[in-house]
Amino acid sequence: MVDKPATRYAATFGPSERSGDPTARPRGAARSPGVAWGFYAARVTYYPPPGMPGPPPKKSGMGQTAKTLIIVGAIVALLCCGGAVGGGFWLFRTVQDATSGPRDAVTGYLDDANAGNYPAAYDRLCGAVRNRVTEEQFAREWAAEPDKGSYRITNTSVRTSNGNSRAEVHVSWDSEAEVFQVVQEGDQWRVCS
């Protein structure tokens, strides 16, 4: 008589065998050697035999994957915030650089004219205005103007079309406001209104 090898801890499968599950082992198949206790296969858990220790307890807290995802997320958020701050600073500096020329031209013009330095103010005018008005006429007109007091520049907009740059500089005094037209002639901004 030939002895059959004993199957230790045989598992039986129920519904998966009938449902046509290709991963299900036939009824009575034994646990594969080297499979740890507590291994889940085809909805079946192998429990250790009596007297053997069970599977190690699961670690509490976050796993390594969760920690890695949090670190990667924090780095991405930091890079996005840094990019937004850097981009905002670059945009601010670009606008400041584009509008500083016209603002400086109007500020110099008004400061010279208010101080009575009419030749310097006249030199800040564009060619078209200087062709219409002489320096003496300009000085007489400014001398006849009442003192408006201190001013402040409230807005500056610059447009470039076909290589010609123009700007509007809004200036307000205590009682009135005025818009100065400024054009770029060569590398200099000049008041043209």
CNS distance restraints for C-alpha pairs under 8 A (distance, minus, plus):
assign (resid   7 and name CA) (resid  29 and name CA) 7.92 0.50 0.50
assign (resid   7 and name CA) (resid  30 and name CA) 5.96 0.50 0.50
assign (resid   8 and name CA) (resid  30 and name CA) 6.48 0.50 0.50
assign (resid   8 and name CA) (resid  31 and name CA) 7.86 0.50 0.50
assign (resid   9 and name CA) (resid  30 and name CA) 6.27 0.50 0.50
assign (resid   9 and name CA) (resid  31 and name CA) 6.93 0.50 0.50
assign (resid  10 and name CA) (resid  28 and name CA) 5.52 0.50 0.50
assign (resid  10 and name CA) (resid  29 and name CA) 5.72 0.50 0.50
assign (resid  10 and name CA) (resid  30 and name CA) 4.29 0.50 0.50
assign (resid  10 and name CA) (resid  31 and name CA) 6.50 0.50 0.50
assign (resid  11 and name CA) (resid  27 and name CA) 7.21 0.50 0.50
assign (resid  11 and name CA) (resid  28 and name CA) 5.63 0.50 0.50
assign (resid  11 and name CA) (resid  29 and name CA) 6.02 0.50 0.50
assign (resid  11 and name CA) (resid  30 and name CA) 5.98 0.50 0.50
assign (resid  11 and name CA) (resid  31 and name CA) 7.09 0.50 0.50
assign (resid  11 and name CA) (resid  46 and name CA) 7.92 0.50 0.50
assign (resid  12 and name CA) (resid  26 and name CA) 7.65 0.50 0.50
assign (resid  12 and name CA) (resid  27 and name CA) 4.89 0.50 0.50
assign (resid  12 and name CA) (resid  28 and name CA) 5.17 0.50 0.50
assign (resid  12 and name CA) (resid  29 and name CA) 7.01 0.50 0.50
assign (resid  13 and name CA) (resid  17 and name CA) 6.20 0.50 0.50
assign (resid  13 and name CA) (resid  24 and name CA) 7.41 0.50 0.50
assign (resid  13 and name CA) (resid  25 and name CA) 7.25 0.50 0.50
assign (resid  13 and name CA) (resid  26 and name CA) 7.04 0.50 0.50
assign (resid  13 and name CA) (resid  27 and name CA) 5.57 0.50 0.50
assign (resid  13 and name CA) (resid  28 and name CA) 7.77 0.50 0.50
assign (resid  13 and name CA) (resid  44 and name CA) 7.81 0.50 0.50
assign (resid  14 and name CA) (resid  18 and name CA) 7.04 0.50 0.50
assign (resid  14 and name CA) (resid  27 and name CA) 7.92 0.50 0.50
assign (resid  15 and name CA) (resid  19 and name CA) 6.10 0.50 0.50
assign (resid  16 and name CA) (resid  20 and name CA) 6.59 0.50 0.50
assign (resid  16 and name CA) (resid  21 and name CA) 5.48 0.50 0.50
assign (resid  16 and name CA) (resid  24 and name CA) 6.24 0.50 0.50
assign (resid  16 and name CA) (resid  42 and name CA) 7.39 0.50 0.50
assign (resid  17 and name CA) (resid  21 and name CA) 6.15 0.50 0.50
assign (resid  17 and name CA) (resid  24 and name CA) 5.94 0.50 0.50
assign (resid  17 and name CA) (resid  25 and name CA) 7.48 0.50 0.50
assign (resid  17 and name CA) (resid  26 and name CA) 7.00 0.50 0.50
assign (resid  17 and name CA) (resid  27 and name CA) 7.89 0.50 0.50
assign (resid  23 and name CA) (resid  42 and name CA) 6.86 0.50 0.50
assign (resid  24 and name CA) (resid  42 and name CA) 6.00 0.50 0.50
assign (resid  25 and name CA) (resid  29 and name CA) 6.23 0.50 0.50
assign (resid  31 and name CA) (resid  35 and name CA) 7.14 0.50 0.50
assign (resid  31 and name CA) (resid  46 and name CA) 7.91 0.50 0.50
assign (resid  35 and name CA) (resid  39 and name CA) 6.72 0.50 0.50
assign (resid  36 and name CA) (resid  55 and name CA) 7.90 0.50 0.50
assign (resid  37 and name CA) (resid  45 and name CA) 7.99 0.50 0.50
assign (resid  37 and name CA) (resid  46 and name CA) 5.63 0.50 0.50
assign (resid  37 and name CA) (resid  47 and name CA) 5.73 0.50 0.50
assign (resid  37 and name CA) (resid  48 and name CA) 5.70 0.50 0.50
assign (resid  37 and name CA) (resid  54 and name CA) 6.96 0.50 0.50
assign (resid  37 and name CA) (resid  55 and name CA) 6.15 0.50 0.50
assign (resid  38 and name CA) (resid  45 and name CA) 5.64 0.50 0.50
assign (resid  38 and name CA) (resid  46 and name CA) 5.24 0.50 0.50
assign (resid  38 and name CA) (resid  47 and name CA) 5.72 0.50 0.50
assign (resid  38 and name CA) (resid  48 and name CA) 7.58 0.50 0.50
assign (resid  38 and name CA) (resid  54 and name CA) 7.64 0.50 0.50
assign (resid  38 and name CA) (resid  55 and name CA) 6.08 0.50 0.50
assign (resid  39 and name CA) (resid  45 and name CA) 5.95 0.50 0.50
assign (resid  39 and name CA) (resid  46 and name CA) 6.23 0.50 0.50
assign (resid  40 and name CA) (resid  44 and name CA) 5.65 0.50 0.50
assign (resid  40 and name CA) (resid  45 and name CA) 4.93 0.50 0.50
assign (resid  40 and name CA) (resid  46 and name CA) 7.22 0.50 0.50
assign (resid  41 and name CA) (resid  45 and name CA) 6.71 0.50 0.50
assign (resid  47 and name CA) (resid  54 and name CA) 7.46 0.50 0.50
assign (resid  48 and name CA) (resid  52 and name CA) 5.90 0.50 0.50
assign (resid  48 and name CA) (resid  53 and name CA) 6.97 0.50 0.50
assign (resid  48 and name CA) (resid  54 and name CA) 6.02 0.50 0.50
assign (resid  62 and name CA) (resid  66 and name CA) 6.01 0.50 0.50
assign (resid  62 and name CA) (resid  67 and name CA) 6.69 0.50 0.50
assign (resid  63 and name CA) (resid  67 and name CA) 6.48 0.50 0.50
assign (resid  64 and name CA) (resid  68 and name CA) 6.16 0.50 0.50
assign (resid  65 and name CA) (resid  69 and name CA) 6.18 0.50 0.50
assign (resid  66 and name CA) (resid  70 and name CA) 6.22 0.50 0.50
assign (resid  67 and name CA) (resid  71 and name CA) 6.26 0.50 0.50
assign (resid  68 and name CA) (resid  72 and name CA) 6.14 0.50 0.50
assign (resid  69 and name CA) (resid  73 and name CA) 5.97 0.50 0.50
assign (resid  70 and name CA) (resid  74 and name CA) 6.09 0.50 0.50
assign (resid  71 and name CA) (resid  75 and name CA) 6.25 0.50 0.50
assign (resid  72 and name CA) (resid  76 and name CA) 6.20 0.50 0.50
assign (resid  73 and name CA) (resid  77 and name CA) 6.10 0.50 0.50
assign (resid  74 and name CA) (resid  78 and name CA) 6.08 0.50 0.50
assign (resid  75 and name CA) (resid  79 and name CA) 6.16 0.50 0.50
assign (resid  76 and name CA) (resid  80 and name CA) 6.15 0.50 0.50
assign (resid  77 and name CA) (resid  81 and name CA) 6.15 0.50 0.50
assign (resid  78 and name CA) (resid  82 and name CA) 6.03 0.50 0.50
assign (resid  79 and name CA) (resid  83 and name CA) 6.00 0.50 0.50
assign (resid  80 and name CA) (resid  84 and name CA) 6.14 0.50 0.50
assign (resid  81 and name CA) (resid  85 and name CA) 6.18 0.50 0.50
assign (resid  82 and name CA) (resid  86 and name CA) 6.00 0.50 0.50
assign (resid  83 and name CA) (resid  87 and name CA) 5.85 0.50 0.50
assign (resid  84 and name CA) (resid  88 and name CA) 5.99 0.50 0.50
assign (resid  85 and name CA) (resid  89 and name CA) 6.14 0.50 0.50
assign (resid  86 and name CA) (resid  90 and name CA) 6.13 0.50 0.50
assign (resid  87 and name CA) (resid  91 and name CA) 6.11 0.50 0.50
assign (resid  88 and name CA) (resid  92 and name CA) 6.09 0.50 0.50
assign (resid  89 and name CA) (resid  93 and name CA) 6.15 0.50 0.50
assign (resid  90 and name CA) (resid  94 and name CA) 6.13 0.50 0.50
assign (resid  91 and name CA) (resid  95 and name CA) 6.24 0.50 0.50
assign (resid  92 and name CA) (resid  96 and name CA) 6.09 0.50 0.50
assign (resid  93 and name CA) (resid  97 and name CA) 6.02 0.50 0.50
assign (resid  94 and name CA) (resid  98 and name CA) 6.19 0.50 0.50
assign (resid  95 and name CA) (resid  99 and name CA) 6.18 0.50 0.50
assign (resid  96 and name CA) (resid 100 and name CA) 5.81 0.50 0.50
assign (resid  97 and name CA) (resid 101 and name CA) 7.45 0.50 0.50
assign (resid  98 and name CA) (resid 158 and name CA) 7.24 0.50 0.50
assign (resid  99 and name CA) (resid 103 and name CA) 6.28 0.50 0.50
assign (resid  99 and name CA) (resid 156 and name CA) 6.29 0.50 0.50
assign (resid  99 and name CA) (resid 157 and name CA) 6.92 0.50 0.50
assign (resid  99 and name CA) (resid 158 and name CA) 6.60 0.50 0.50
assign (resid 100 and name CA) (resid 104 and name CA) 5.92 0.50 0.50
assign (resid 101 and name CA) (resid 105 and name CA) 6.22 0.50 0.50
assign (resid 101 and name CA) (resid 188 and name CA) 7.88 0.50 0.50
assign (resid 101 and name CA) (resid 189 and name CA) 6.17 0.50 0.50
assign (resid 102 and name CA) (resid 106 and name CA) 6.33 0.50 0.50
assign (resid 102 and name CA) (resid 156 and name CA) 7.66 0.50 0.50
assign (resid 102 and name CA) (resid 167 and name CA) 6.53 0.50 0.50
assign (resid 102 and name CA) (resid 168 and name CA) 7.94 0.50 0.50
assign (resid 102 and name CA) (resid 169 and name CA) 7.06 0.50 0.50
assign (resid 102 and name CA) (resid 182 and name CA) 6.28 0.50 0.50
assign (resid 102 and name CA) (resid 183 and name CA) 7.94 0.50 0.50
assign (resid 102 and name CA) (resid 189 and name CA) 5.80 0.50 0.50
assign (resid 102 and name CA) (resid 190 and name CA) 7.59 0.50 0.50
assign (resid 103 and name CA) (resid 107 and name CA) 6.06 0.50 0.50
assign (resid 103 and name CA) (resid 153 and name CA) 7.59 0.50 0.50
assign (resid 103 and name CA) (resid 156 and name CA) 7.06 0.50 0.50
assign (resid 103 and name CA) (resid 169 and name CA) 6.66 0.50 0.50
assign (resid 104 and name CA) (resid 108 and name CA) 5.96 0.50 0.50
assign (resid 105 and name CA) (resid 109 and name CA) 6.07 0.50 0.50
assign (resid 105 and name CA) (resid 124 and name CA) 7.03 0.50 0.50
assign (resid 105 and name CA) (resid 182 and name CA) 7.92 0.50 0.50
assign (resid 105 and name CA) (resid 189 and name CA) 5.94 0.50 0.50
assign (resid 105 and name CA) (resid 190 and name CA) 6.12 0.50 0.50
assign (resid 105 and name CA) (resid 191 and name CA) 6.78 0.50 0.50
assign (resid 106 and name CA) (resid 110 and name CA) 6.08 0.50 0.50
assign (resid 106 and name CA) (resid 169 and name CA) 7.43 0.50 0.50
assign (resid 106 and name CA) (resid 180 and name CA) 7.50 0.50 0.50
assign (resid 106 and name CA) (resid 182 and name CA) 7.86 0.50 0.50
assign (resid 106 and name CA) (resid 190 and name CA) 7.90 0.50 0.50
assign (resid 106 and name CA) (resid 191 and name CA) 6.49 0.50 0.50
assign (resid 107 and name CA) (resid 111 and name CA) 5.98 0.50 0.50
assign (resid 108 and name CA) (resid 112 and name CA) 5.99 0.50 0.50
assign (resid 108 and name CA) (resid 121 and name CA) 7.42 0.50 0.50
assign (resid 108 and name CA) (resid 124 and name CA) 7.87 0.50 0.50
assign (resid 109 and name CA) (resid 113 and name CA) 6.12 0.50 0.50
assign (resid 109 and name CA) (resid 120 and name CA) 7.73 0.50 0.50
assign (resid 109 and name CA) (resid 121 and name CA) 4.89 0.50 0.50
assign (resid 109 and name CA) (resid 122 and name CA) 7.93 0.50 0.50
assign (resid 109 and name CA) (resid 124 and name CA) 6.08 0.50 0.50
assign (resid 109 and name CA) (resid 191 and name CA) 7.55 0.50 0.50
assign (resid 110 and name CA) (resid 114 and name CA) 5.90 0.50 0.50
assign (resid 110 and name CA) (resid 121 and name CA) 7.35 0.50 0.50
assign (resid 111 and name CA) (resid 115 and name CA) 6.06 0.50 0.50
assign (resid 112 and name CA) (resid 116 and name CA) 6.29 0.50 0.50
assign (resid 112 and name CA) (resid 117 and name CA) 4.93 0.50 0.50
assign (resid 112 and name CA) (resid 118 and name CA) 6.49 0.50 0.50
assign (resid 112 and name CA) (resid 120 and name CA) 6.29 0.50 0.50
assign (resid 112 and name CA) (resid 121 and name CA) 5.22 0.50 0.50
assign (resid 113 and name CA) (resid 117 and name CA) 5.62 0.50 0.50
assign (resid 113 and name CA) (resid 118 and name CA) 5.42 0.50 0.50
assign (resid 113 and name CA) (resid 120 and name CA) 7.94 0.50 0.50
assign (resid 113 and name CA) (resid 121 and name CA) 5.50 0.50 0.50
assign (resid 113 and name CA) (resid 142 and name CA) 6.95 0.50 0.50
assign (resid 114 and name CA) (resid 147 and name CA) 7.70 0.50 0.50
assign (resid 116 and name CA) (resid 143 and name CA) 7.69 0.50 0.50
assign (resid 117 and name CA) (resid 121 and name CA) 6.46 0.50 0.50
assign (resid 118 and name CA) (resid 122 and name CA) 5.91 0.50 0.50
assign (resid 118 and name CA) (resid 135 and name CA) 7.81 0.50 0.50
assign (resid 118 and name CA) (resid 138 and name CA) 7.56 0.50 0.50
assign (resid 118 and name CA) (resid 139 and name CA) 5.58 0.50 0.50
assign (resid 118 and name CA) (resid 142 and name CA) 7.93 0.50 0.50
assign (resid 119 and name CA) (resid 123 and name CA) 6.27 0.50 0.50
assign (resid 119 and name CA) (resid 135 and name CA) 6.88 0.50 0.50
assign (resid 119 and name CA) (resid 139 and name CA) 7.84 0.50 0.50
assign (resid 120 and name CA) (resid 124 and name CA) 6.69 0.50 0.50
assign (resid 121 and name CA) (resid 125 and name CA) 7.10 0.50 0.50
assign (resid 122 and name CA) (resid 130 and name CA) 7.61 0.50 0.50
assign (resid 122 and name CA) (resid 135 and name CA) 6.33 0.50 0.50
assign (resid 122 and name CA) (resid 138 and name CA) 7.13 0.50 0.50
assign (resid 124 and name CA) (resid 189 and name CA) 7.99 0.50 0.50
assign (resid 124 and name CA) (resid 190 and name CA) 5.29 0.50 0.50
assign (resid 124 and name CA) (resid 191 and name CA) 6.17 0.50 0.50
assign (resid 125 and name CA) (resid 129 and name CA) 6.40 0.50 0.50
assign (resid 125 and name CA) (resid 130 and name CA) 6.46 0.50 0.50
assign (resid 125 and name CA) (resid 190 and name CA) 5.16 0.50 0.50
assign (resid 125 and name CA) (resid 191 and name CA) 4.71 0.50 0.50
assign (resid 125 and name CA) (resid 192 and name CA) 5.84 0.50 0.50
assign (resid 126 and name CA) (resid 130 and name CA) 6.38 0.50 0.50
assign (resid 126 and name CA) (resid 183 and name CA) 7.18 0.50 0.50
assign (resid 126 and name CA) (resid 185 and name CA) 7.53 0.50 0.50
assign (resid 126 and name CA) (resid 190 and name CA) 4.96 0.50 0.50
assign (resid 126 and name CA) (resid 191 and name CA) 5.66 0.50 0.50
assign (resid 126 and name CA) (resid 192 and name CA) 5.11 0.50 0.50
assign (resid 127 and name CA) (resid 131 and name CA) 6.07 0.50 0.50
assign (resid 128 and name CA) (resid 132 and name CA) 6.63 0.50 0.50
assign (resid 128 and name CA) (resid 192 and name CA) 7.30 0.50 0.50
assign (resid 129 and name CA) (resid 133 and name CA) 6.09 0.50 0.50
assign (resid 129 and name CA) (resid 192 and name CA) 6.19 0.50 0.50
assign (resid 129 and name CA) (resid 193 and name CA) 7.39 0.50 0.50
assign (resid 130 and name CA) (resid 134 and name CA) 6.30 0.50 0.50
assign (resid 130 and name CA) (resid 135 and name CA) 7.71 0.50 0.50
assign (resid 133 and name CA) (resid 137 and name CA) 6.19 0.50 0.50
assign (resid 133 and name CA) (resid 138 and name CA) 6.42 0.50 0.50
assign (resid 134 and name CA) (resid 138 and name CA) 6.22 0.50 0.50
assign (resid 135 and name CA) (resid 139 and name CA) 6.14 0.50 0.50
assign (resid 136 and name CA) (resid 140 and name CA) 6.21 0.50 0.50
assign (resid 137 and name CA) (resid 141 and name CA) 6.18 0.50 0.50
assign (resid 138 and name CA) (resid 142 and name CA) 6.29 0.50 0.50
assign (resid 139 and name CA) (resid 143 and name CA) 6.03 0.50 0.50
assign (resid 140 and name CA) (resid 144 and name CA) 6.17 0.50 0.50
assign (resid 141 and name CA) (resid 145 and name CA) 6.48 0.50 0.50
assign (resid 148 and name CA) (resid 173 and name CA) 6.66 0.50 0.50
assign (resid 148 and name CA) (resid 174 and name CA) 7.63 0.50 0.50
assign (resid 149 and name CA) (resid 173 and name CA) 6.86 0.50 0.50
assign (resid 149 and name CA) (resid 174 and name CA) 7.36 0.50 0.50
assign (resid 150 and name CA) (resid 173 and name CA) 6.22 0.50 0.50
assign (resid 150 and name CA) (resid 174 and name CA) 7.51 0.50 0.50
assign (resid 151 and name CA) (resid 171 and name CA) 6.63 0.50 0.50
assign (resid 151 and name CA) (resid 172 and name CA) 5.61 0.50 0.50
assign (resid 151 and name CA) (resid 173 and name CA) 4.54 0.50 0.50
assign (resid 151 and name CA) (resid 174 and name CA) 7.33 0.50 0.50
assign (resid 152 and name CA) (resid 171 and name CA) 5.68 0.50 0.50
assign (resid 152 and name CA) (resid 172 and name CA) 5.56 0.50 0.50
assign (resid 152 and name CA) (resid 173 and name CA) 6.64 0.50 0.50
assign (resid 153 and name CA) (resid 169 and name CA) 7.04 0.50 0.50
assign (resid 153 and name CA) (resid 170 and name CA) 5.76 0.50 0.50
assign (resid 153 and name CA) (resid 171 and name CA) 4.44 0.50 0.50
assign (resid 153 and name CA) (resid 172 and name CA) 6.40 0.50 0.50
assign (resid 154 and name CA) (resid 169 and name CA) 7.77 0.50 0.50
assign (resid 154 and name CA) (resid 170 and name CA) 5.52 0.50 0.50
assign (resid 154 and name CA) (resid 171 and name CA) 5.83 0.50 0.50
assign (resid 154 and name CA) (resid 172 and name CA) 6.83 0.50 0.50
assign (resid 155 and name CA) (resid 169 and name CA) 5.92 0.50 0.50
assign (resid 155 and name CA) (resid 170 and name CA) 5.06 0.50 0.50
assign (resid 155 and name CA) (resid 171 and name CA) 7.48 0.50 0.50
assign (resid 156 and name CA) (resid 167 and name CA) 6.96 0.50 0.50
assign (resid 156 and name CA) (resid 168 and name CA) 5.69 0.50 0.50
assign (resid 156 and name CA) (resid 169 and name CA) 4.52 0.50 0.50
assign (resid 156 and name CA) (resid 170 and name CA) 6.25 0.50 0.50
assign (resid 157 and name CA) (resid 167 and name CA) 5.47 0.50 0.50
assign (resid 157 and name CA) (resid 168 and name CA) 5.38 0.50 0.50
assign (resid 157 and name CA) (resid 169 and name CA) 6.71 0.50 0.50
assign (resid 158 and name CA) (resid 165 and name CA) 7.01 0.50 0.50
assign (resid 158 and name CA) (resid 166 and name CA) 5.80 0.50 0.50
assign (resid 158 and name CA) (resid 167 and name CA) 4.24 0.50 0.50
assign (resid 158 and name CA) (resid 168 and name CA) 6.64 0.50 0.50
assign (resid 159 and name CA) (resid 165 and name CA) 5.69 0.50 0.50
assign (resid 159 and name CA) (resid 166 and name CA) 5.37 0.50 0.50
assign (resid 159 and name CA) (resid 167 and name CA) 6.12 0.50 0.50
assign (resid 160 and name CA) (resid 164 and name CA) 5.41 0.50 0.50
assign (resid 160 and name CA) (resid 165 and name CA) 4.21 0.50 0.50
assign (resid 160 and name CA) (resid 166 and name CA) 6.26 0.50 0.50
assign (resid 161 and name CA) (resid 165 and name CA) 6.51 0.50 0.50
assign (resid 164 and name CA) (resid 183 and name CA) 7.92 0.50 0.50
assign (resid 164 and name CA) (resid 184 and name CA) 7.14 0.50 0.50
assign (resid 165 and name CA) (resid 183 and name CA) 6.04 0.50 0.50
assign (resid 165 and name CA) (resid 184 and name CA) 5.57 0.50 0.50
assign (resid 166 and name CA) (resid 181 and name CA) 7.32 0.50 0.50
assign (resid 166 and name CA) (resid 182 and name CA) 5.78 0.50 0.50
assign (resid 166 and name CA) (resid 183 and name CA) 4.55 0.50 0.50
assign (resid 166 and name CA) (resid 184 and name CA) 6.43 0.50 0.50
assign (resid 167 and name CA) (resid 181 and name CA) 5.97 0.50 0.50
assign (resid 167 and name CA) (resid 182 and name CA) 5.00 0.50 0.50
assign (resid 167 and name CA) (resid 183 and name CA) 6.27 0.50 0.50
assign (resid 168 and name CA) (resid 179 and name CA) 6.33 0.50 0.50
assign (resid 168 and name CA) (resid 180 and name CA) 5.68 0.50 0.50
assign (resid 168 and name CA) (resid 181 and name CA) 4.92 0.50 0.50
assign (resid 168 and name CA) (resid 182 and name CA) 6.14 0.50 0.50
assign (resid 169 and name CA) (resid 179 and name CA) 5.60 0.50 0.50
assign (resid 169 and name CA) (resid 180 and name CA) 5.13 0.50 0.50
assign (resid 169 and name CA) (resid 181 and name CA) 6.62 0.50 0.50
assign (resid 169 and name CA) (resid 182 and name CA) 7.36 0.50 0.50
assign (resid 170 and name CA) (resid 177 and name CA) 7.25 0.50 0.50
assign (resid 170 and name CA) (resid 178 and name CA) 5.96 0.50 0.50
assign (resid 170 and name CA) (resid 179 and name CA) 4.50 0.50 0.50
assign (resid 170 and name CA) (resid 180 and name CA) 6.39 0.50 0.50
assign (resid 171 and name CA) (resid 177 and name CA) 5.64 0.50 0.50
assign (resid 171 and name CA) (resid 178 and name CA) 5.36 0.50 0.50
assign (resid 171 and name CA) (resid 179 and name CA) 6.16 0.50 0.50
assign (resid 171 and name CA) (resid 180 and name CA) 7.54 0.50 0.50
assign (resid 172 and name CA) (resid 176 and name CA) 5.93 0.50 0.50
assign (resid 172 and name CA) (resid 177 and name CA) 4.07 0.50 0.50
assign (resid 172 and name CA) (resid 178 and name CA) 6.31 0.50 0.50
assign (resid 173 and name CA) (resid 177 and name CA) 5.94 0.50 0.50
assign (resid 180 and name CA) (resid 191 and name CA) 6.87 0.50 0.50
assign (resid 180 and name CA) (resid 192 and name CA) 7.27 0.50 0.50
assign (resid 180 and name CA) (resid 193 and name CA) 5.78 0.50 0.50
assign (resid 181 and name CA) (resid 191 and name CA) 6.08 0.50 0.50
assign (resid 181 and name CA) (resid 192 and name CA) 5.30 0.50 0.50
assign (resid 181 and name CA) (resid 193 and name CA) 5.38 0.50 0.50
assign (resid 182 and name CA) (resid 189 and name CA) 6.46 0.50 0.50
assign (resid 182 and name CA) (resid 190 and name CA) 5.47 0.50 0.50
assign (resid 182 and name CA) (resid 191 and name CA) 4.49 0.50 0.50
assign (resid 182 and name CA) (resid 192 and name CA) 5.30 0.50 0.50
assign (resid 182 and name CA) (resid 193 and name CA) 7.45 0.50 0.50
assign (resid 183 and name CA) (resid 189 and name CA) 5.61 0.50 0.50
assign (resid 183 and name CA) (resid 190 and name CA) 5.49 0.50 0.50
assign (resid 183 and name CA) (resid 191 and name CA) 6.59 0.50 0.50
assign (resid 183 and name CA) (resid 192 and name CA) 6.55 0.50 0.50
assign (resid 184 and name CA) (resid 188 and name CA) 5.62 0.50 0.50
assign (resid 184 and name CA) (resid 189 and name CA) 4.35 0.50 0.50
assign (resid 184 and name CA) (resid 190 and name CA) 6.19 0.50 0.50
assign (resid 185 and name CA) (resid 189 and name CA) 6.18 0.50 0.50
assign (resid 185 and name CA) (resid 190 and name CA) 6.96 0.50 0.50
